Amino acid sequence: MVTELTYVDENFIRENYPVRKKDSHKGENGRVLVIGGSWIYHGAPYIASLAALISGVDLVYTAVPKPIVSAIRCLDPNLIVIPLPDYKFTKGNAERLIKIMPEVDVVLIGNGMGKGIADGLKLFLKETIVKKVILDADALLPESVSVLSSSDKDFIVTPHGGEFKRISGFDVEGKDIEEKAKLVMGFAKDKGATVLLKGVIDIISDSEELYLNSTGNAGMTVGGTGDALAGLTAGFFSKGLKAVKASALAAFVNGSAGDLALNKKGLHFTAMDLISFYPEIMKKFDRLV
């Protein structure tokens, strides 16, 4: 056995859930920047941004290519949308964003970016002054992990099995939970990362701590639920939680919302439905000090 297999439960959530000061002001409860989208994908960065916002952060910025800016602005006036000039995340987009970078606690990057973005990603990840980064979806590339691994960034990767193979070279398909956990912990240690490996049982580790999450269901194969999880993780990470704890909390809440959606709607819910159930899961853990 690699270490004790600890499943996340409500007691874990209650012990680690972020508290809010009664006299807090805007910005103290988290600021997140989501970078994503392409000329064809506007839903992924929007879903990730909305999930971060619903997590309880104060400000969410959404940086996307100019052609999809209007679509996202029309969807939600609560998001601060930053237009980027090119149709995908080029080096030019990276340079532009670095120049106008808002003050944020966490950057989530990759949702709906598509292919051909490695050069832009590497430039941005090298130059950004933000110390907390989450790589998801199309940003889960060996080059991105390599840049962050050799930096002083505190970073999280949120792959499914195929993406984990892409960034690590290890195939987790067909392996039991202990074998998967060993591979995840080894990769986390080698790269200095926190890993949230999505699956029927989510595996979360920073090589020192290991958590498993069993919430969630087969209805969550619908597109966008992974983007929602990434946004939720960014929200918790922005509140000062340790990366591995933020990831574990997000996995539990996201899966629990999926279970509630299944109970209410059967196998007929979307990622937007999933996010709408977040408050019902989270409100019982809310605390003011």
N, C-alpha and C positions, 0 to 999 in steps of 0.2 A: 504494500500500500504506500502511495506517495506521501500521504499525510492524512489527518482525519478528514473525512468527507462530511462537511457541515452544510446542511441545507438551510437556505434562507427561509425564515418564517416571520410571522408578525412580531414576535418578541425581538428578533434581530432588527426589524425595521424600526420598532419603537425605541430601541436603545441607540440607534444611529441616525435617526431622522433629524434633519436640521431644524433648529429652533429659530424663531424670529423675534427680534427686540420690539417691544411695544412702541418705542420711540424711534424706530428705524426710519431712514429716509431713502429716497429713490437712489438706487445704485448699490445699496448695502446688501441686498438680497440676491445679487447675481446679475451679471451682464454677459450675454452670449452673442457671438457672431457665427452665423451659419453661412458657409460658402458652398455654393453648389449650382445645379441647373445647367442647362445647355439649350440650344435652340429648340430641341424637341421635348425636353423634360422640365416642366415647371412645378409639378406636384411634389416631387421628392424634397426639394429644399423648403417648400412651404410646409409640408407635413412635419419635417424635423423642427422647423422654427416654431410652429404652433405647439408642438409637444414641449419644447423648451419653455415657452411662455406659460403654458398651463401648469408646468412644474412649480411655478411660483416665483420665477425670476422677475426682476424689475424691467429689464430692457432686452429686447432681442433685435439684432440687426441681421438682415438677410442680403447677402451680396450675390447677385446673379447677373447673367448676361442681359444687356439692354433689351433684346427682343421679348423677354418674358417678364420684364419689370411691371408693366401695366397689369398683366394677368394677376400677379401676386398682390399688387397694391389694391386691386379690386376685390380680391378675396378677403383681405383683412387689413383694416387701417391701424391695428395695434402693432404691426411690424414696421420697423424702420428699414426701408428697402434701399440698397446701394446699387446703382447701375454700374455694370462693367462693360467696356466697349465691344469686346469680341464675342463671338457666338459660343465659344467654349473657353475653358480656363487656360489661356495662353500665357506666355511670359509677359506679354503686354498687360493682360488683366492682373497678373500678380504684381507687376510694378505699380500699376494704378492703385490697387488696393493698399499696398504698403504705404503709399504716399498719403492716402486719406483715411488710414486705419483708425476706427473709433476706439475709445478706451473700453476694453472688455476683459473679462476674467478667463474666458474659455473660447477657443475657436473649434468649431466642428466643421470638417471639410470633406467633401466627396459626394454628397447626395445628389444624384441625377447628373453628374458631370459628364458622363460618357467617356469615350476613349480619346487618346491623343493628348493627354493633359500632363504627362510626366514632367516635362520641362518646366511648366508653370508651377506645378506643385513643389518641385525641388527648390525653385527660386523663392517661393513664398515661405516655405517651411524653414529655409535657411535664414531669411531676413526678418521674419516676424518677431516682434519683441514679446508677444504673448507667451507665457510660460506653460500654459495648460492647453493641450491640443488633443482632439479626438479625430482619428481617421476612420471613415466609414465608407462602405460601398466602393465607388470607383477610385477613391483615393487609397484603397488598400492595395498598394503596389510595393514590391521589394525596395524600389528606389526611395519611396516616401519613408518607409520604416527605417531604412539605412540612414537617411538624413537626421531623423529624430533620435535615433539610437546613439549617434555620435554628438548629440547636442546636450544642453542642460535642461531640455524640456521634460515636463511630466506628461506622459502621453498614454492614451488608451486606444486600443484597436478593437473593433467590434465586428469580427468576421463571422460568416457562416462557414460550414465545412469547406466548401470550394474556395472561398476567399482565404481561409487559413492555409490551405495547400499552396495557394498562389504566393503568399508572403513568407511561408516557412519551408515549403517543400515537403511537408508531412501530410499524409492522407489519413484523416481520422475516420473515414467511412468504414463501418463494420467493426470498429474497435469498441471494447467495453469502456465503461465510465472511468475506471482507474487508468487504463491505457491512454485515453484522451486527456485526462487530468495531468498525467506525467508529461505528455507532449506540450500541453499548454504551459505548464510550469517551467519546463525547460526553455521554451521559446521566450517566455516572459523574462527569465533570468538572463538569457543570452542577449536580448535586445534592450533590456532595461524598461520594458513596457508593462502595462496592465492589459490583460486580454479578457474580453468578454466573448467567448465562443458560443454562438447561438445554436440551439438545437432543441430536441425534445427535452433534454436536460441541459440548461445553460451551465457553462463552466466559466468561472470568473477567478482570475488569479494574477497576482503581481510577483509570483515566485515564492513569496513568504507566506501569504495568506491565500487560502483556497475556499471558495464558496460554490455551492451548486444551487440552482433554482429550478423547481419543477412546475411552476405556474405556467399557464399558457395551454394552447390546444391547436388542433389541426385546422381550425378556421383561420388561424393567423398566418397561413401561407399566402393570403391575399396581399397584393402589392402595397407597399407603404408602411407595413408594420415595423419593418427593420429601421426605416427612417424615423418613425416615431420613437422607437427605443433609443436610437442615437441621440435624438433631441432631448429626450428625458434624461439620459445620462449626462449630457452637457449641462442641463439645468441643475442637477444635483452636484456635479463637479464644480460648478461656478459658486456654490454656496460654502466652499471651504472644506468639503468632505475629502477624505483620502480617496484616491482614484479607485481603488479596489472596492471600497465601501459604496461610493457613488454608483459604480457599475452594478453591484449586487442589489442595491435598492431599486435602481431603474429596472433591472430584469424582473424583480418580483412585482413591482407595481404595474409594469407593462403587461406581464403575463396575467396578473390578477384582473386587470381591466379587460383583457381578452376573454377570460373565463366568465366575467360578468356579461360581456357582449354575447357570448355563446348562449348563456342562460336566457338572455332577453330576446335574442334574435335568431338563435340557431346558427347554422353555417351560412349566414346571409348578412355579414357585417363587413364594413370597410375599415381602413385605417383611421378615417375621420370618426367613425363610430367608436372605435377603440379609444381614441383620445378623449372623446366626450365622456367616457366613464372614468377617466383619471381622477377627477375631483371626488367622486364617490369612494374611491379606494383610499385616497390620500388624506381626506379631511379628518379622519379619525386619528391621524397621527400629528396633526397640526398643534403646535405649542407656541405660546407667547411668553417671553420672560422680561 
